[in-house]
């Protein structure tokens, strides 16, 4: 006859309770917090890279240096460069930034209006090009140099390469962190369940003698581990949300640009990541107990 078919998980405390149980919840909560932060960081970085791509791809910056020793004024050379760019095939839009805009970009590093006003600042020209035209910055610079002196062209290629490299590195790092968290979680739950089996070996042998199948005993461990994991996941996800909103507020107060993050994706990270870890904990507990009981037979 089978004694336990619907035994309540609390009926047989096979996993630690009290301080030990609280420590296990704290560890699980810390793992969930780390996993949520890694997932959100990867999502924000992806959103940032996606937001920068349209501005980097097909964008050029032409710099017309201030040459006090030149016979031609800087404004005259800027007009000549703008006219030459507008006649260049593959160029969509040309905009010479006013001096005030250049001064604003330098203010975070040099907040002295009088000094900025006296500095011989170059004039920056934003150029939007057709990506299909594949204009080469070196060739364009050579042609513009024939029109005006002190001209240089930056195609942001190095910045784009560094940006893609950083994005790939952070994505791989986030995946490694998530994988490490899952591995630590599985190993930790397995160790705790094996310890519970060792401590309560006599009780489990008695249950076997009374007809309790391995599935019923494994279910007790699964229910208890799932409850502890759910408590830790809730605490970790709430703390991750608090940290994320606090960091966003600090960045906004500093005036730094925030990426257009997908709120649904962030919510999915805060809900899906803890849920996946809870399910992984449940499966790890049941499978480890099943394997241990089979070997003890």
C-alpha positions in Angstrom: 0.0 0.0 0.0 1.2 3.5 -0.7 1.3 5.8 2.3 2.1 9.1 0.6 0.3 10.0 -2.5 -0.7 13.6 -1.6 1.5 14.4 1.3 1.7 18.2 2.0 5.3 19.5 1.5 5.3 20.9 5.0 4.5 17.5 6.5 8.1 16.2 6.2 10.7 18.9 6.5 13.4 17.2 4.5 15.2 20.5 3.6 16.6 22.9 6.2 14.4 25.3 8.0 15.0 28.3 10.2 18.3 30.1 9.8 19.6 27.6 7.2 16.5 28.1 5.1 16.9 31.9 5.4 20.5 31.6 4.2 19.4 29.6 1.2 16.8 32.2 0.3 19.4 34.9 0.6 21.8 33.1 -1.7 19.0 32.4 -4.2 18.0 36.1 -4.0 21.6 37.2 -4.7 21.8 35.0 -7.7 18.5 36.3 -9.1 19.7 39.9 -8.5 22.9 39.2 -10.4 21.1 37.5 -13.3 18.4 40.3 -13.6 21.1 43.0 -13.6 23.1 41.2 -16.2 20.0 40.7 -18.4 18.9 44.3 -18.1 22.4 45.6 -18.8 22.5 43.5 -22.0 19.1 44.8 -23.0 20.0 48.5 -22.4 23.3 48.1 -24.3 21.5 46.5 -27.2 19.0 49.4 -27.2 21.9 51.9 -27.1 23.7 50.3 -30.0 20.5 50.1 -32.0 19.9 53.8 -31.3 23.4 54.9 -32.4 23.6 52.8 -35.6 21.4 55.1 -37.7 23.6 58.1 -36.7 27.0 56.3 -37.2 26.2 54.5 -40.5 26.4 56.8 -43.4 27.5 59.8 -41.2 30.6 61.9 -41.8 32.0 64.8 -39.9 34.1 67.4 -41.8 36.3 69.6 -39.7 37.4 73.0 -41.0 40.3 74.2 -38.8 40.8 77.7 -37.8 44.0 79.0 -39.6 44.9 82.4 -38.3 47.9 82.6 -40.8 45.6 81.8 -43.8 44.7 84.5 -46.2 41.1 83.2 -46.5 38.7 83.6 -43.6 37.3 80.5 -41.9 33.8 81.4 -42.9 34.8 81.6 -46.6 36.5 78.2 -46.4 33.4 76.7 -44.7 31.2 78.0 -47.5 33.5 76.5 -50.1 33.5 73.1 -48.3 29.7 73.1 -48.0 29.3 73.9 -51.7 31.7 71.2 -52.7 29.9 68.7 -50.5 26.5 69.6 -51.9 27.8 68.8 -55.4 29.3 65.5 -54.3 27.3 62.4 -55.5 26.0 60.3 -52.7 25.7 63.2 -50.2 22.2 63.7 -48.9 22.5 66.5 -46.4 25.1 69.0 -45.3 24.9 71.2 -42.2 27.6 73.5 -40.8 27.3 73.7 -37.0 27.3 77.2 -35.6 30.1 78.2 -33.3 27.7 78.3 -30.3 27.0 74.6 -30.8 30.7 73.7 -30.7 31.1 75.8 -27.6 28.2 73.9 -25.9 29.9 70.5 -26.7 33.0 71.8 -25.0 31.3 73.2 -21.9 31.3 69.9 -19.9 35.2 70.0 -20.1 35.9 73.7 -20.2 33.2 75.7 -18.5 34.7 79.1 -19.2 32.7 81.2 -21.7 35.4 83.9 -22.1 38.1 81.3 -22.8 35.9 79.4 -25.2 35.0 82.6 -27.0 38.7 83.3 -27.6 39.7 79.8 -28.6 40.2 79.3 -32.4 37.6 76.5 -32.6 37.2 74.5 -35.8 33.9 74.5 -37.6 32.2 71.1 -37.7 30.1 70.1 -40.7 27.7 67.2 -40.4 27.3 65.2 -43.6 24.6 62.5 -44.2 25.5 60.2 -47.0 23.9 57.3 -48.9 25.4 54.1 -47.4 25.1 52.5 -50.8 27.5 55.2 -52.3 30.3 54.0 -49.9 32.1 57.3 -49.9 35.7 56.9 -48.7 36.7 59.5 -46.1 40.3 59.6 -47.4 39.2 60.3 -51.0 36.6 62.9 -49.9 39.3 64.6 -47.7 41.7 64.8 -50.6 39.1 66.4 -52.8 38.0 68.9 -50.2 41.6 69.9 -49.4 41.9 71.1 -53.0 38.9 73.4 -52.3 40.0 74.8 -48.9 42.9 74.4 -46.5 42.7 72.9 -43.1 40.0 70.3 -43.9 39.8 66.8 -42.3 37.1 64.1 -42.6 36.1 61.6 -40.0 33.9 58.7 -41.0 33.5 57.3 -37.4 34.6 53.9 -38.7 36.8 53.3 -35.7 34.1 54.3 -33.3 31.6 52.0 -35.1 34.0 49.1 -34.9 34.7 49.8 -31.2 30.9 50.0 -30.6 30.2 46.7 -32.2 33.1 45.1 -30.4 31.8 46.4 -27.0 28.3 45.3 -27.8 29.4 41.7 -28.7 31.7 41.6 -25.6 28.9 42.7 -23.2 26.4 40.3 -24.8 28.8 37.4 -24.3 29.6 38.6 -20.8 25.9 38.8 -19.9 25.4 35.2 -21.3 28.4 34.0 -19.3 27.0 35.6 -16.1 23.6 34.0 -16.7 25.1 30.6 -17.4 27.3 30.9 -14.3 24.3 31.8 -12.2 22.4 28.8 -13.5 25.3 26.5 -12.9 25.8 27.7 -9.3 22.1 27.4 -8.7 21.9 23.9 -10.0 25.0 22.8 -8.0 23.8 24.5 -4.9 20.3 23.0 -5.0 21.8 19.6 -5.7 24.2 19.8 -2.7 21.3 21.0 -0.4 19.0 18.2 -1.6 21.8 15.6 -1.2 22.5 16.9 2.3 18.7 16.6 3.2 18.7 13.0 1.9 21.8 12.2 4.0 20.4 13.8 7.2 17.0 12.1 6.9 18.1 8.8 5.5 16.3 6.8 8.2 13.0 8.6 7.6 13.3 8.1 3.9 14.0 4.4 4.3 11.0 4.1 6.5 8.9 5.8 3.9 10.1 3.3 1.3 9.2 0.5 3.6 5.7 1.9 4.0 5.3 2.0 0.2 6.2 5.7 -0.6 7.5 5.8 -4.2 10.6 7.8 -5.2 8.3 10.3 -7.0 6.5 11.3 -3.8 9.8 11.8 -1.9 11.2 13.8 -4.8 8.1 15.9 -4.9 8.6 16.9 -1.3 12.1 18.2 -2.1 10.8 19.9 -5.3 7.9 21.7 -3.5 10.2 22.9 -0.7 13.0 24.0 -3.0 10.5 25.8 -5.3 9.0 27.7 -2.4 12.5 28.8 -1.2 13.5 29.8 -4.7 10.3 31.8 -5.2 11.0 33.8 -2.1 14.6 34.4 -3.2 13.5 35.3 -6.7 10.9 37.8 -5.5 13.4 39.5 -3.3 16.1 39.6 -5.9 13.8 40.9 -8.7 12.4 43.6 -6.5 15.9 44.7 -5.5 17.0 44.6 -9.2 14.0 46.9 -10.1 14.9 49.3 -7.4 18.5 49.5 -8.5 17.5 49.9 -12.1 15.1 52.8 -11.4 17.6 54.5 -9.1 20.4 54.2 -11.6 18.1 55.6 -14.3 17.2 58.6 -12.1 20.9 59.3 -11.4 21.8 59.2 -15.1 18.8 61.5 -15.9 19.9 64.0 -13.3 23.4 64.0 -14.8 21.9 65.0 -18.1 23.3 61.9 -19.9 21.3 60.5 -22.8 19.2 57.5 -22.0 18.6 54.8 -24.6 15.0 54.2 -25.7 14.7 51.0 -23.7 11.9 48.7 -24.5 9.8 48.7 -21.2 8.3 45.4 -22.2 11.7 43.8 -22.6 12.9 45.2 -19.2 9.7 43.8 -17.6 10.3 40.5 -19.3 13.8 40.4 -17.8 12.5 41.2 -14.3 9.8 38.5 -14.6 11.2 35.9 -17.0 14.7 35.7 -15.5 13.5 34.9 -11.9 10.8 32.6 -13.2 13.3 30.6 -15.3 15.6 30.3 -12.3 12.7 29.1 -10.1 11.8 26.5 -12.7 15.4 25.5 -12.9 15.6 25.1 -9.2 12.5 22.9 -9.1 13.8 20.7 -11.9 17.3 20.5 -10.3 15.9 19.5 -6.9 13.6 16.8 -8.4 16.2 15.3 -10.7 19.0 15.3 -8.1 16.8 13.5 -5.6 15.6 11.0 -8.2 19.2 10.2 -9.1 20.3 9.9 -5.5 17.4 7.6 -4.6 18.1 5.3 -7.6 21.7 5.0 -6.6 20.8 4.2 -3.0 18.5 1.3 -4.0 
